[in-house]
């Protein structure tokens, strides 16, 4: 068996953990079965593409960056913001380097490059991906509120704060006045 194939298969298995790791902050709000990191990542990537299209950036690249933005949580879990006073935030680039060490060079550099670009926030695509991460959380909070969950205002406020793109700001404001089921009423 090829060592390259083994490294890719091992990383594939590791990425599977993202389907089982729950977004832990929602437990604080009383959500019994919050969405997984993978579920969050899926909608964040889709939103990143939409934001990028509207902002004149590359939608494919923005979505690609969003796909990798939380991949390090296979090693750390999803740490709620309440953990930050007690822990030093691990460097996503360092975790990604460890995760990809056994992979073939092209794949390793592709993943490391995506994480580095996302974390550096020097491209419009990286800002679109970061805004999508925050917007996804805001949408989730509004959805939870719509089914009766209380105490989600902090997530909504956090989702609205520090959005970089005009498109993301407009989406956030629209999301706050629309029903999560408004798409059905066309």
N, C-alpha and C positions, 0 to 999 in steps of 0.2 A: 504494500500500500504506500502511496506517495505521501511523504511528510507534508507537502503543501496541502494535499487534500485532507489530511488529518487535521491540520491547523484550521482549515476553513470549516470542517465539520464540527470541531470542538467549539469554535466561535458561534456557529449556527445553533448548537445546543445551548450555549450560554445566552444568546439572544432570546431563546425561548422562555427564559425566566421572566422577561418583561411582560409576558402574557399572564403571569401569576403574581407578580409584585403589584400590590394595590397602592394607589395614591393615598398615602397615609394621613395627610392633613385632614381629609374628609372624615376620618373617624372622630376627630375632635368635634366636628359639627353634628355627629350623630348618624352619619351614613353607615349602615351596617355592611353593605357590600359595594364599596366605591369602585370606580373604574380602574382598570389596570394601567400601568405605565404604557403598555403597547396600545391600548385603546386611546389614551391621551395623545400619544405620538401620532397615531393615524390621522386624527382630526387636525392636529397641529400642522402636519405636513400638507394636508389639503388646504387649510387656511393660508399657510405660507405661500402656496402657489397662487391662490386667488389674490392675496395682498400684492405679491410681486407683479402679477399681470397688471393690476391697476396702477402700480407705482412705476411701471416701465422697466422693471428688473426682470431677471430670468426666472420664470416660474419653476422650471425644472430644478435649477440649482437651489432655490429657496426651499422647495419641498425636500430636496435631498439633504440639505443641512438640518432641517427639522427632524428628519428621520433618525439622525444620529445624536440629537441634542441630549437625550436622557439615557443613552445606551450604557453609560457608566453605572447606572443604578442596579445592574446585575451584581455589582461588587459592593455597593453601599446600601442598597435599598432606597426607597424614596424617603428622604429625611424631611420632616415637616419644619416649617420656619421656627418653631419653638425650640428646635435642637441647636439653632445657630449660636446662642450664647454659651453653649457648653462644648461645642465641637468646632474645630477648624475645618472649614469647607475643603474637601479634597479637590485637588486640581483635576478637572476632567481630562486634560491632556495626558497627565501622568497615568491615570486609570486606563485610558484608551491605549496608551503605549504598552502597558502590561497585558491588556486584553488581546492585542493584535501581534504580540511578539512571535508567535508560531506561524503566522500567516505568510503566504508568499508576498514578495515585495510590492507588487502592483496593488494588491488588495489592501495590504497593510498601510501603504502610503495614501490610498484613496480614503480610507476611514480616518486616519490621523489628520489628513488635510481637511476633511469636512469638519471634524471636531475643532481643529485649530481655527478655521475660518469663522465658525459659529461663535466661538469664545472670544475671538479678537474683535468682532463686530466692526470690521473696517470696510465691509462691502454692504451695498444696499440689500443684497440677498440675505446676508446674515441678520440684518435688522428686521427684514420681513419675517424670517424664521423666529426670531426672538419675540416679535410682536405677536406672531401666531401662537406661540407658547402661552403668552399671557392672555390672549383672547380666548383660547380654548378653555382655560381655567375659568374665565368670566362666563362663557356660555354654559359650562358645566354648573357653575354656581346658580345661574338663573334657572336652569333646568331643575336643579334640586329644590330651589325655592318654590318653583311652580308646582311641585308635588307635595309641598307642605313643610319642607325642611326650614327650620329657623336658623338664625345665626350664620348666614352666608355673606352678610354685608362686607366683612373683612376681605373675603376672596374677590368680591365684585370690585371693591375699592382698589385692591392690589392689582387686579386685572386691568383696570383703567389707568393706573398710575404709570408714568414713564413710557407710554407708547411712543415710538419714534416716528412712525409713518402716519400721514394724514388719513390714509385708507383705514388703517387699524383703529384710529380714533373715531372715525365715522361709523365703522362697524360696531364698535363698543357702544356708542350712543344709541344706535338703532336697536341693538340687542336688548337694551334696557327698557325699551318701550314696546317691544314686540312680544307676543306670546311664543314660547318654544314650539307651539303647534301652528303658528301663523302660516307656515308653508302649505298646510293642508287646505287653507281657506281661499285658494285662488279661484 
